[in-house]
Amino acid sequence: MLQRFNYVITILFFVCYSYQFLYIPIAMFAKKAREKKAAPAKTNVIAVLIAARNEEAVIGQLIDSVKAQDYPQELIDVFVVADNCTDGTARIAREKGAFVCERFDKIHVGKGYALNFLLRSISESVFYRHDAYLVLDADNVLAPDFITRMNETFSEGYDAVTCYRNSKNFSDNWISAGYGLWFLRESQYLNRARMEIGSSCAVSGTGFMFSDELLQRCGGWEYYLLTEDIEFTIDSVVKGARFGYAEKAVLYDEQPVSLRQSFRQRLRWARGYMQVFFRYCEKLFSGIFAGSFSCYDMTMNIAPAAVLTGASIAVNGFAAVSAIIAGRGALAVAMSFLECLAGIYGSLFVIGLITTLSEWNKIYCPAAKKILYCFTFPLFMLTYVPICFCALFVDPGWKPIEHRRSFRVPGQTA
């Protein structure tokens, strides 16, 4: 029975995710049509949106990196919403030249509410003149040509564009490296492949730009679930929006290093994925049956993997414990359980290894640690099993992640 169950889980994984394994050779070997000579990019007026809560340690460096962009500065406006701040975030942002709105609302807490407040404030002010909005987190630092590269892809006709997400602190420990590898894999082996086949990409928390036209089409920024970025992606895709990926637009952000902080953050993400799935599942399935591969891709992105993995480990673990208590068949059940874990570990190891090797020169970390973190990456991903289980019963709410890390973009002299 246990073997049959494991076979069923394996088949379901194959049905759901075999296409993502095809993404790997597509991303690695396909000739990118968009690299052919294209028309000059339009010079769009861009509003940079930063939702910050007690980010005085890092927000100054982000604004400095925006001010150092090679994109025409007269076409960039920086807006900060200091959301329930009790430190010097608002003061520092003003000193750095940003337009600052302060928001104090302990009832409606979360980045979605903060962004909505900021966008409404902009639309009702004399500053409203923008073709596109670029969402950044306060701990981000941008490569000098980041906005230029984002604008190039945006000018190809996409409703929204996401970027290449790198890490400030990949080398700190196995937790920060786990995040870093996942985001690199998401950039190069999900979004890059999606661009190759003409499917819609997905945004991920920060470093994405969307048009004012899309904002109006969506009825404003009404995304308040725990993963407002995923909600925005799904709502836009089911409405037929096209999201692009700007591979040469490089952003660096800071990842958690403590397991407690990481658990809390990813618990919010897991709970948010569930919220998004239950709110939009009907529209997603309608899109799938109407022939939308993007809707299928987005559904797989938010739903089955953690559930299938958790079910497999839970059933195998329960069977192993039961066999030990009963005093018979324990060895066979234990072997089946270990085979299950080994299969999951091996698949994740291959994903981490491929990502590490292909992005080797872009990962700022000693070589020995890069290799080590290929082995710890599966362990990091397996911690999602208890996280997803807890997410079924616990609403973690929105709590800020502390950021302290300063960072200089590699190759930049000043």
C-alpha positions as CSV (number, residue, x, y, z in Angstrom):
1,M,0.0,0.0,0.0
2,L,2.8,2.4,0.9
3,Q,4.6,1.7,-2.3
4,R,1.5,2.3,-4.3
5,F,0.9,5.6,-2.5
6,N,4.5,6.7,-3.3
7,Y,4.0,5.7,-6.9
8,V,0.8,7.9,-7.0
9,I,2.6,10.8,-5.5
10,T,5.5,10.4,-8.0
11,I,3.0,10.3,-10.9
12,L,1.2,13.4,-9.6
13,F,4.5,15.3,-9.3
14,F,5.4,14.3,-12.9
15,V,2.0,15.4,-14.2
16,C,2.2,18.8,-12.4
17,Y,5.8,19.7,-12.8
18,S,7.4,17.8,-15.7
19,Y,7.1,21.0,-17.8
20,Q,9.4,22.8,-15.3
21,F,12.1,20.3,-15.9
22,L,11.8,21.2,-19.6
23,Y,12.2,24.8,-18.6
24,I,15.9,24.1,-17.7
25,P,17.2,23.2,-21.2
26,I,14.9,25.9,-22.7
27,A,16.5,28.5,-20.4
28,M,20.0,27.2,-21.0
29,F,20.1,26.5,-24.7
30,A,17.2,28.3,-26.5
31,K,18.3,31.3,-28.6
32,K,16.5,34.3,-27.3
33,A,14.5,36.0,-30.0
34,R,14.4,39.2,-27.9
35,E,18.2,39.7,-28.2
36,K,17.7,40.4,-31.9
37,K,17.9,44.1,-32.8
38,A,14.8,45.8,-31.5
39,A,13.4,49.3,-31.8
40,P,14.8,51.9,-29.3
41,A,13.2,51.8,-25.9
42,K,10.6,54.5,-25.1
43,T,11.7,56.9,-22.3
44,N,8.9,56.3,-19.8
45,V,8.3,58.4,-16.7
46,I,8.8,56.0,-13.8
47,A,7.7,56.3,-10.2
48,V,9.8,54.3,-7.7
49,L,7.5,53.0,-4.9
50,I,9.1,52.0,-1.6
51,A,7.0,50.7,1.3
52,A,9.2,50.9,4.4
53,R,8.7,50.1,8.1
54,N,11.6,51.0,10.4
55,E,14.2,50.7,7.7
56,E,16.5,53.6,8.7
57,A,19.6,51.3,8.4
58,V,19.2,50.5,4.7
59,I,16.8,52.9,3.0
60,G,19.4,55.6,2.4
61,Q,21.6,53.2,0.4
62,L,18.6,52.2,-1.8
63,I,17.7,55.7,-2.6
64,D,21.4,56.5,-3.4
65,S,21.4,53.6,-5.8
66,V,18.3,55.0,-7.5
67,K,19.9,58.4,-7.8
68,A,23.0,56.8,-9.3
69,Q,21.0,55.1,-12.2
70,D,22.1,55.8,-15.8
71,Y,18.4,56.4,-16.7
72,P,17.5,60.1,-17.1
73,Q,16.9,61.3,-13.5
74,E,14.3,63.8,-14.6
75,L,12.1,60.8,-15.6
76,I,12.4,59.2,-12.1
77,D,10.4,60.1,-9.0
78,V,11.1,58.3,-5.8
79,F,8.2,57.9,-3.4
80,V,8.4,56.3,0.1
81,V,5.5,55.4,2.4
82,A,6.9,55.3,5.9
83,D,4.4,52.7,7.2
84,N,3.9,52.8,11.0
85,C,7.5,53.8,11.5
86,T,8.9,54.6,14.9
87,D,12.5,55.3,13.7
88,G,14.2,57.8,11.3
89,T,13.0,56.2,8.1
90,A,10.9,59.1,6.9
91,R,13.6,61.7,7.8
92,I,16.4,59.8,6.0
93,A,14.3,59.3,2.9
94,R,13.5,63.0,2.8
95,E,17.1,63.9,3.2
96,K,17.9,61.7,0.3
97,G,15.5,63.5,-2.0
98,A,12.4,61.2,-1.9
99,F,8.8,62.3,-1.6
100,V,7.6,60.8,1.7
101,C,4.1,59.9,2.9
102,E,3.7,58.8,6.5
103,R,1.0,56.3,7.3
104,F,-0.2,55.2,10.8
105,D,-2.8,52.5,10.7
106,K,-2.5,49.5,13.1
107,I,-5.7,47.9,11.8
108,H,-4.9,47.5,8.1
109,V,-1.3,46.2,8.3
110,G,0.7,44.9,5.4
111,K,2.6,45.9,2.3
112,G,-0.5,45.8,0.1
113,Y,-2.3,48.4,2.2
114,A,0.9,50.6,2.3
115,L,1.2,50.5,-1.5
116,N,-2.4,51.3,-2.0
117,F,-2.1,54.3,0.3
118,L,1.0,55.5,-1.6
119,L,-0.5,55.0,-5.0
120,R,-3.7,56.9,-4.0
121,S,-1.6,59.7,-2.6
122,I,0.4,60.0,-5.8
123,S,-2.8,59.9,-8.0
124,E,-4.3,62.7,-6.0
125,S,-1.2,64.9,-6.0
126,V,0.5,67.2,-8.5
127,F,3.2,64.5,-9.0
128,Y,0.9,62.2,-11.0
129,R,2.5,61.9,-14.4
130,H,3.8,58.4,-14.6
131,D,3.8,55.7,-17.3
132,A,5.0,53.0,-14.9
133,Y,5.6,52.1,-11.3
134,L,8.7,50.3,-10.0
135,V,8.2,48.5,-6.7
136,L,11.2,48.1,-4.5
137,D,11.9,47.0,-0.9
138,A,13.9,49.2,1.4
139,D,16.8,46.7,1.7
140,N,17.4,46.5,-2.1
141,V,20.4,47.9,-4.0
142,L,20.3,48.3,-7.7
143,A,22.9,47.8,-10.4
144,P,23.6,51.2,-12.1
145,D,21.7,50.2,-15.3
146,F,18.8,48.5,-13.5
147,I,16.0,51.0,-14.5
148,T,17.4,51.2,-18.1
149,R,17.2,47.5,-18.5
150,M,13.8,47.2,-16.9
151,N,12.6,50.0,-19.2
152,E,14.0,48.2,-22.3
153,T,11.9,45.1,-21.7
154,F,8.9,47.1,-20.6
155,S,9.0,49.0,-23.9
156,E,8.6,45.8,-25.8
157,G,4.9,46.0,-24.8
158,Y,4.7,44.1,-21.5
159,D,2.1,45.1,-18.9
160,A,4.6,44.3,-16.2
161,V,8.3,43.3,-15.9
162,T,10.3,41.5,-13.2
163,C,14.1,41.4,-12.7
164,Y,17.1,39.2,-12.0
165,R,17.0,38.9,-8.2
166,N,20.4,38.4,-6.6
167,S,21.5,38.4,-2.9
168,K,23.4,40.8,-0.7
169,N,24.3,38.1,1.8
170,F,24.4,34.8,0.0
171,S,27.4,33.6,2.0
172,D,26.1,34.3,5.5
173,N,24.8,30.8,6.2
174,W,22.7,28.0,4.7
175,I,19.4,29.9,5.3
176,S,20.4,33.0,3.3
177,A,22.0,30.8,0.7
178,G,18.7,28.8,0.4
179,Y,16.8,31.9,-0.3
180,G,19.4,33.2,-2.7
181,L,19.5,29.9,-4.8
182,W,15.7,29.8,-4.9
183,F,15.4,33.4,-6.2
184,L,18.2,32.8,-8.8
185,R,16.4,29.6,-9.9
186,E,13.1,31.5,-10.1
187,S,14.8,34.2,-12.3
188,Q,16.7,32.0,-14.7
189,Y,14.9,28.7,-14.8
190,L,11.3,29.9,-14.5
191,N,10.9,33.4,-15.7
192,R,13.6,33.2,-18.4
193,A,12.1,30.1,-19.8
194,R,8.7,31.6,-19.7
195,M,10.0,34.5,-21.8
196,E,11.4,32.0,-24.3
197,I,8.1,30.3,-24.9
198,G,5.9,33.4,-24.8
199,S,4.2,32.6,-21.4
200,S,3.7,35.2,-18.7
201,C,6.3,35.6,-16.0
202,A,5.6,36.1,-12.3
203,V,6.7,38.8,-10.0
204,S,8.3,38.1,-6.6
205,G,8.0,40.6,-3.8
206,T,10.3,43.2,-5.1
207,G,12.0,44.5,-8.3
208,F,9.0,44.6,-10.5
209,M,7.5,47.3,-12.7
210,F,4.0,47.7,-14.0
211,S,2.2,50.1,-16.2
212,D,-0.2,52.8,-15.1
213,E,-2.6,51.4,-17.8
214,L,-2.5,48.0,-16.0
215,L,-3.1,49.6,-12.7
216,Q,-6.2,51.4,-14.1
217,R,-7.4,48.1,-15.7
218,C,-7.2,46.3,-12.4
219,G,-9.1,49.1,-10.6
220,G,-6.2,50.3,-8.6
221,W,-4.0,48.4,-6.2
222,E,-6.5,46.4,-4.2
223,Y,-4.2,43.5,-3.2
224,Y,-4.2,42.9,0.6
225,L,-3.6,39.2,1.0
226,L,-0.4,38.1,2.8
227,T,1.3,37.6,-0.5
228,E,0.2,40.7,-2.3
229,D,2.8,40.2,-5.1
230,I,1.4,36.8,-6.0
231,E,-2.2,38.1,-5.8
232,F,-1.3,40.9,-8.2
233,T,0.3,38.4,-10.6
234,I,-2.6,36.0,-10.6
235,D,-5.3,38.7,-10.9
236,S,-3.4,40.3,-13.8
237,V,-2.7,37.0,-15.6
238,V,-6.3,35.8,-15.5
239,K,-7.2,39.1,-17.0
240,G,-4.9,38.5,-19.9
241,A,-1.9,40.7,-18.8
242,R,1.6,39.8,-20.1
243,F,4.5,39.9,-17.6
244,G,8.1,40.0,-19.0
245,Y,11.5,39.3,-17.5
246,A,14.5,41.7,-17.7
247,E,17.4,39.3,-17.3
248,K,20.0,42.1,-17.4
249,A,18.2,44.2,-14.7
250,V,20.1,43.1,-11.5
251,L,18.8,43.8,-8.0
252,Y,20.4,42.7,-4.7
253,D,18.4,42.2,-1.5
254,E,19.0,41.0,2.0
255,Q,17.9,37.5,3.1
256,P,17.1,36.3,6.6
257,V,19.8,34.4,8.4
258,S,17.9,33.1,11.5
259,L,15.7,30.0,11.2
260,R,13.1,31.6,13.4
261,Q,12.8,34.7,11.3
262,S,12.9,32.7,8.1
263,F,10.2,30.3,9.4
264,R,7.9,33.3,10.2
265,Q,8.4,34.9,6.8
266,R,7.8,31.7,4.9
267,L,4.8,30.8,7.0
268,R,3.3,34.1,5.8
269,W,4.2,33.2,2.2
270,A,2.7,29.7,2.6
271,R,-0.5,31.1,4.1
272,G,-0.6,33.7,1.4
273,Y,-0.3,31.1,-1.4
274,M,-3.3,29.3,0.1
275,Q,-5.3,32.6,0.3
276,V,-4.5,33.4,-3.3
277,F,-5.3,29.9,-4.5
278,F,-8.7,29.8,-2.9
279,R,-9.6,33.3,-4.0
280,Y,-8.6,32.8,-7.6
281,C,-8.9,29.0,-8.2
282,E,-12.1,29.3,-10.2
283,K,-10.7,31.9,-12.5
284,L,-7.4,30.0,-12.9
285,F,-9.2,26.7,-13.8
286,S,-11.4,28.6,-16.2
287,G,-8.3,30.0,-17.9
288,I,-6.7,26.5,-18.0
289,F,-9.8,25.0,-19.7
290,A,-9.8,27.9,-22.1
291,G,-6.3,26.9,-23.2
292,S,-4.2,29.4,-21.1
293,F,-0.8,27.8,-20.3
294,S,0.0,30.8,-18.2
295,C,-2.9,30.1,-15.9
296,Y,-1.8,26.4,-15.6
297,D,1.8,27.6,-14.8
298,M,0.6,30.1,-12.2
299,T,-1.6,27.4,-10.6
300,M,1.3,25.0,-10.3
301,N,3.4,27.9,-8.9
302,I,1.2,28.5,-5.9
303,A,-0.5,25.2,-5.2
304,P,0.5,21.5,-5.3
305,A,4.2,21.0,-4.5
306,A,4.2,21.6,-0.8
307,V,1.0,19.7,-0.4
308,L,2.3,16.7,-2.3
309,T,5.6,16.7,-0.5
310,G,4.0,17.1,2.9
311,A,1.5,14.3,2.2
312,S,4.3,12.0,1.1
313,I,6.5,12.6,4.1
314,A,3.6,12.5,6.6
315,V,2.2,9.2,5.3
316,N,5.6,7.5,5.1
317,G,6.6,8.8,8.5
318,F,3.3,7.6,10.0
319,A,3.7,4.2,8.4
320,A,7.2,3.9,9.8
321,V,6.2,4.8,13.3
322,S,3.2,2.4,13.1
323,A,5.4,-0.4,11.9
324,I,7.9,0.1,14.7
325,I,5.1,0.1,17.3
326,A,3.5,-3.1,15.8
327,G,6.9,-4.7,15.7
328,R,6.8,-6.0,12.1
329,G,7.7,-4.6,8.7
330,A,9.5,-1.7,10.2
331,L,12.6,-2.1,8.1
332,A,10.7,-2.2,4.8
333,V,8.6,0.8,5.8
334,A,11.7,2.7,7.0
335,M,13.5,1.9,3.7
336,S,10.5,3.2,1.8
337,F,10.4,6.4,3.9
338,L,14.2,6.9,3.3
339,E,13.7,6.3,-0.4
340,C,11.0,9.0,-0.4
341,L,13.3,11.5,1.3
342,A,16.2,10.6,-0.8
343,G,14.2,11.2,-4.0
344,I,13.0,14.6,-2.8
345,Y,16.5,15.5,-1.6
346,G,18.1,14.4,-4.9
347,S,15.7,16.4,-7.1
348,L,16.3,19.5,-5.0
349,F,20.0,19.0,-5.0
350,V,20.1,18.8,-8.9
351,I,18.1,22.0,-9.1
352,G,20.4,23.8,-6.7
353,L,23.5,22.4,-8.4
354,I,22.4,23.5,-11.9
355,T,21.5,26.9,-10.6
356,T,24.9,27.3,-8.8
357,L,26.9,26.2,-11.8
358,S,25.1,28.4,-14.3
359,E,25.1,31.5,-12.0
360,W,28.6,30.8,-10.5
361,N,30.2,34.1,-11.4
362,K,27.1,36.0,-10.2
363,I,27.0,34.4,-6.7
364,Y,29.2,36.5,-4.4
365,C,30.5,33.8,-2.0
366,P,33.7,31.7,-1.6
367,A,33.8,28.7,-3.9
368,A,33.8,26.1,-1.0
369,K,30.6,27.6,0.4
370,K,28.9,27.6,-3.0
371,I,29.5,23.8,-3.1
372,L,28.4,23.3,0.5
373,Y,25.2,25.2,0.0
374,C,24.2,22.9,-2.9
375,F,24.0,20.2,-0.3
376,T,22.1,22.3,2.2
377,F,19.7,23.8,-0.3
378,P,17.4,20.6,-0.2
379,L,17.4,20.8,3.6
380,F,16.3,24.5,3.4
381,M,13.5,23.6,1.0
382,L,12.4,20.6,3.1
383,T,11.7,23.0,6.0
384,Y,8.7,24.1,3.9
385,V,7.0,20.9,5.0
386,P,6.3,21.9,8.6
387,I,5.8,25.5,7.5
388,C,3.0,24.5,5.1
389,F,1.5,22.3,7.8
390,C,1.4,25.2,10.2
391,A,0.0,27.4,7.5
392,L,-3.1,25.3,7.5
393,F,-3.9,26.4,11.0
394,V,-2.0,29.6,11.8
395,D,-2.4,33.1,10.3
396,P,0.9,34.7,11.0
397,G,-0.2,38.2,10.0
398,W,2.3,40.7,8.7
399,K,5.5,41.3,10.7
400,P,8.5,43.2,9.4
401,I,11.8,41.6,8.7
402,E,14.8,43.4,10.1
403,H,17.4,44.6,7.6
404,R,20.9,45.9,8.5
405,R,23.2,44.9,5.6
406,S,25.0,47.5,3.6
407,F,26.3,46.4,0.2
408,R,28.3,47.7,-2.7
409,V,27.4,46.6,-6.2
410,P,30.2,44.5,-7.6
411,G,32.4,46.4,-10.0
412,Q,31.1,49.8,-8.8
413,T,33.9,52.2,-7.7
414,A,31.7,54.7,-5.9
